[in-house]
């Protein structure tokens, strides 16, 4: 299963004494023998009116795309194994991680920095919307189970935890399944 997940979100990072902003280091989120083999910086820009737009500014965001590969003996081996997309905006920093297929697709995107900038923005917005939609659907499922009396819990004292589950829905009775009362 392919994924594009948020691995870190934080506010602005300042240096000693609150002076100067420090960039979020993506190397801290690299796993095992991975190494950054190539990076692309995508600064914000102002889209001119010549392209038919209304002079939209994208200067509030700055993206960095870091391509990862496995390293053996300090040298990268083989194809990309993943990608890190770092974004800096008014609320701080975010770091997103994608798999090898996404890394290959972003690598083949070409030299269109503005297009890649907009694609990164879209991927992050789509991932947030999917996460929010999934949380809403799961919350609705638990609310419906509670109303129907199908939400169960059991205390597990030896583990110091609780187990919570939802019983399956029972089909509504039909005229054929109702047993007539004998009198």
C-alpha positions in Angstrom: 0.0 0.0 0.0 1.4 3.4 -0.9 1.3 6.2 1.6 2.1 9.9 2.0 2.1 10.6 5.7 2.9 13.4 8.0 5.9 12.5 10.1 6.5 15.8 11.9 4.6 19.1 12.5 6.1 21.8 14.6 6.1 25.5 15.1 8.9 27.9 14.1 12.3 26.8 15.5 14.5 29.6 16.9 18.2 29.7 17.7 19.8 30.4 21.1 18.2 33.4 22.9 15.3 33.3 20.4 17.5 34.8 17.6 17.2 33.6 14.0 15.0 30.8 12.7 16.5 27.3 12.3 15.3 25.0 9.6 13.7 21.6 10.5 16.3 19.0 9.8 14.9 16.1 7.6 17.9 13.9 8.4 16.4 13.2 11.9 13.5 11.3 10.3 15.6 9.1 8.0 15.3 5.4 8.9 18.2 2.9 9.0 20.6 3.0 6.1 18.7 5.6 4.1 20.5 8.7 3.0 19.5 11.9 1.1 20.9 11.6 -2.4 19.3 14.7 -4.0 17.3 17.7 -2.9 15.2 20.3 -4.7 14.4 23.7 -3.1 11.0 25.1 -4.3 10.7 28.7 -3.0 7.4 30.6 -3.1 6.6 32.8 -6.1 4.1 35.3 -7.5 2.2 34.0 -10.5 1.9 36.7 -13.1 -1.2 37.8 -14.8 0.1 36.7 -18.2 -0.9 33.1 -17.5 -4.6 34.1 -17.0 -4.4 34.2 -13.2 -5.2 37.1 -11.0 -1.7 37.6 -9.8 -1.8 34.9 -7.0 1.1 34.9 -4.6 2.5 31.6 -3.3 5.2 33.2 -1.2 3.7 32.0 2.0 5.1 28.5 1.5 8.5 27.1 0.7 8.9 23.4 -0.1 12.0 21.2 -0.1 11.9 17.7 -1.8 14.5 15.3 -0.5 15.0 12.0 -2.4 16.2 9.0 -0.4 18.2 5.9 -1.3 19.7 3.1 0.7 23.4 3.5 1.5 26.0 0.8 1.7 29.5 1.8 2.7 28.6 5.5 2.6 27.4 5.3 -1.1 23.9 5.3 -2.4 22.8 1.9 -3.8 20.0 1.4 -6.4 16.9 3.4 -7.0 15.1 5.8 -4.7 13.5 4.2 -1.6 11.4 7.2 -0.6 11.0 10.9 -0.5 10.7 13.6 2.2 8.7 16.7 1.4 9.4 19.5 3.9 7.2 22.6 3.9 7.7 25.9 5.7 4.7 28.2 6.1 3.2 30.7 8.5 2.4 28.1 11.2 5.9 26.6 11.2 7.3 23.4 9.7 5.8 20.1 8.4 7.6 17.0 7.1 5.8 14.4 4.9 7.1 11.1 3.8 6.3 9.2 0.6 7.3 5.8 -0.8 9.6 4.8 -3.6 6.9 5.1 -6.3 6.1 8.7 -5.3 9.9 9.5 -5.2 10.2 8.2 -8.8 7.2 10.2 -10.0 8.5 13.4 -8.4 12.0 12.8 -9.8 10.5 12.4 -13.3 8.4 15.5 -13.0 11.2 17.5 -14.7 12.5 21.0 -14.3 9.1 22.7 -13.8 9.6 24.1 -10.3 6.3 25.9 -10.2 4.4 22.8 -11.2 6.2 20.6 -8.6 5.5 23.3 -6.0 1.8 23.2 -6.8 1.9 19.4 -6.8 3.5 19.2 -3.4 0.9 21.7 -2.0 -1.9 19.6 -3.6 -0.5 16.3 -2.2 -0.4 17.7 1.3 -3.9 19.2 1.1 -5.3 15.9 -0.3 -3.6 13.9 2.5 -5.1 16.2 5.1 -8.5 16.0 3.6 -8.4 12.2 3.4 -7.2 12.0 7.1 -10.0 14.3 8.2 -12.6 12.4 6.1 -11.5 9.1 7.5 -11.7 10.4 11.1 -15.2 11.8 10.5 -16.4 8.4 9.0 -14.9 6.4 11.9 -16.4 8.8 14.5 -19.8 8.4 12.8 -19.4 4.6 12.9 -18.8 4.7 16.6 -21.7 7.1 17.2 -24.1 4.8 15.3 -22.8 1.8 17.2 -23.4 3.5 20.5 -26.9 4.5 19.6 -27.7 1.0 18.4 -26.2 -0.5 21.6 -23.4 -2.4 19.7 -20.4 -0.6 21.3 -18.7 -2.9 23.8 -15.8 -2.6 26.2 -14.0 -4.9 28.5 -11.5 -4.0 31.2 -8.2 -6.0 31.0 -6.8 -5.5 34.6 -3.7 -7.6 34.0 -2.7 -5.3 31.2 -4.0 -2.1 32.7 -6.0 -1.4 29.6 -9.4 -1.6 28.0 -10.6 -3.4 24.9 -13.3 -1.6 22.8 -15.1 -3.1 19.9 -18.2 -2.8 17.8 -20.5 -5.8 17.5 -21.7 -6.5 13.9 -25.0 -5.1 12.8 -27.9 -7.5 13.0 -30.2 -7.6 10.0 -33.6 -6.1 10.6 -36.3 -8.8 11.1 -38.4 -9.5 8.0 -42.0 -10.9 7.9 -40.6 -14.4 7.1 -38.2 -14.4 10.1 -40.9 -13.4 12.7 -42.3 -16.4 14.6 -46.0 -16.0 15.2 -47.2 -16.0 18.8 -49.3 -19.0 19.9 -52.1 -18.3 22.1 
